[in-house]
Amino acid sequence: MSNDKKSNSPRPRPWMEYKLHIVVFFLVIIAELIGTRKIYLTKNIIIVLMPLLYAMVLGLGLFLFKPFKFIQNHESKVAENLMILFMVPILAKLAISGGQCLNSLSFAPALVLQQFGHLGSILLALPLALLLGFKREAIGMTSSICREPDIGIIIDRYGFRSPETRGVLTVYVIGTIIGTVFISLITSLATALPLHPYALAMASGIGSASMNAAALSPLLSIYPSSISDDILAFSGLSNLLSFCFGVYIVVFIALPLTEKLYRFLEPKIGRTSSVTIKPESYKDETDMKNHDLEKEISKFSFKRLINWGFLLFIFSIFVATANYIGYGSSFVKSFVGMVILSVIAYISFVLERLSPHNIPALIWVSIIGIILALPMVPSSHYIVPFVKAIDLSAIVTVYLAYVGISIGRDWDQFKKLGWKGGIITIFVILGTFLGSAIIAHLSLAFTNVI
C-alpha cells in the first residue's frame, strides 16, 4: 500500500510527519557538511555552489529516484503545504536587518526607483517569447515575475481559461521549480559586472521570498562580512516594497506596456506557427498553486495554532543545527534567534487571520520585524544579537530541503510545459534582476550613496 494515505485512518498532524522531517534533517546535515564551493570561471567570474542548492537537489532527487520508499506523494504534499509557513521566518530575518539600517534614508530613492527595473522582464523576454512562437500567452508570461499576486491580476483581467493565464501559470510553475537555483547562479555571476553590491542586493528583492533569499546567499559569501548587514537590509527592504507596491506597477505600467509592445512586435517577429499550451496541462497546478497554498495550516483554530507552534519549533532546531555545522555558530544562540524569528512569524499568521483587511502574513512579518529592530526601539538591543548569529543561508537550506521534496510530484507536469517555457522563465527572472540592479546602481550613484 502506498503512502498516499488513501485509507480512512486519520491523518497525522503535519508536525508528526516524522518520516518527512527526519529525511529533511539528514539532507540538511549532508548539505552543510559539503559546504560552500566556489568555481572560478575567470579571476572575476565566480559561481558559488551553496548548501541551499545541494539541499534542494537532494530533496528532489530523493523523491524522483525513491531510494527509500517512505518519501512519496503524501510527504511531498505535506512539504508543499509547509512552504508558506517556513518562508515567513526568512522574511523576519530580512526585516530585522532592514530595521537596523533605517536610521538613514539616503538610499530611499534608489529603493523606490529600482522597482521599475522589474519591467526588464518585458523588454528582454517578450521578444524572445514571440520568436519562439508564443502568442497571447507571452503577455501573461513576461509582464511580471509571475508570483501569486501577478497570477491574480492576470486571471482578473483576462479570465482563468485565457491564454494569458496559461502563460502566467507556466512561468509560475517553472519558476517555482528552478527559480531559486537559477537566481542563485546568476547573482553569483553578476558580481563580475560593474554593479555595486548594494544594487545587486536590491535587485534580489523581486517579490519572492525564496528567490530573494537564494539570491542573497552568494552575495553574502562573495562580499566582505563588513557590509553583510547592509546587503541584508537593502535586500529585505526592496523585497518588502515589491510585495507592497509591485501589484500597482503591474496593473498600471507593466501590463499596458506589455500589451502595446505585443501589438507592435507580434506582426513583425511573431512566428506563423504558434506554441500551444494545452489547458489540460494545468489541471494539477490548480490543485498545487490555487492559493489554497497551505491547506494543512490555513484555517484558524486552536488545533492550527498548536500545529504552527510545533512546526516552527522543529524548523528552529533544524536551522540551529545547520548554522552550527555550516557556520560554526553556537547552537543555543542560534536556536534562541530562531525562536525569536518564529514568534514573529507566528504572530504574523495570527494577525493575517484576525485583521479585517486581509493583510498577508508576509506584510505583517516585515512590519513587525522592522519596528522591533529599529535602533531607537529598546527591543533591538535584545533581539538583534541573537538574530545576527543566524546565517541567512542556514535558514534557506532547511527551507529548500522541504521545497525539493515538495516539487518532486510536479516534475512530470514541469516536463509537459516544455523547454520553451523554461527558456522564457529564465529570461523573465534574468530581465527582472538585471533591470532592477542597473537602475538601483544608477540611482545610488546619482544620490551619492556610493
Secondary structure as GFF3:
##gff-version 3
##sequence-region A 1 450
A	DSSP	three_ten_helix	14	16	.	.	.	ID=ss1
A	DSSP	alpha_helix	18	34	.	.	.	ID=ss2
A	DSSP	beta_strand	37	40	.	.	.	ID=ss3
A	DSSP	beta_strand	46	49	.	.	.	ID=ss4
A	DSSP	alpha_helix	51	65	.	.	.	ID=ss5
A	DSSP	alpha_helix	73	81	.	.	.	ID=ss6
A	DSSP	alpha_helix	83	100	.	.	.	ID=ss7
A	DSSP	alpha_helix	108	113	.	.	.	ID=ss8
A	DSSP	three_ten_helix	114	119	.	.	.	ID=ss9
A	DSSP	alpha_helix	120	131	.	.	.	ID=ss10
A	DSSP	alpha_helix	137	142	.	.	.	ID=ss11
A	DSSP	alpha_helix	148	158	.	.	.	ID=ss12
A	DSSP	alpha_helix	163	190	.	.	.	ID=ss13
A	DSSP	alpha_helix	197	203	.	.	.	ID=ss14
A	DSSP	alpha_helix	209	222	.	.	.	ID=ss15
A	DSSP	three_ten_helix	225	227	.	.	.	ID=ss16
A	DSSP	alpha_helix	228	249	.	.	.	ID=ss17
A	DSSP	pi_helix	250	254	.	.	.	ID=ss18
A	DSSP	alpha_helix	255	269	.	.	.	ID=ss19
A	DSSP	three_ten_helix	279	282	.	.	.	ID=ss20
A	DSSP	alpha_helix	285	288	.	.	.	ID=ss21
A	DSSP	alpha_helix	302	327	.	.	.	ID=ss22
A	DSSP	alpha_helix	331	354	.	.	.	ID=ss23
A	DSSP	alpha_helix	361	373	.	.	.	ID=ss24
A	DSSP	alpha_helix	380	388	.	.	.	ID=ss25
A	DSSP	alpha_helix	392	406	.	.	.	ID=ss26
A	DSSP	three_ten_helix	408	410	.	.	.	ID=ss27
A	DSSP	alpha_helix	411	446	.	.	.	ID=ss28
###
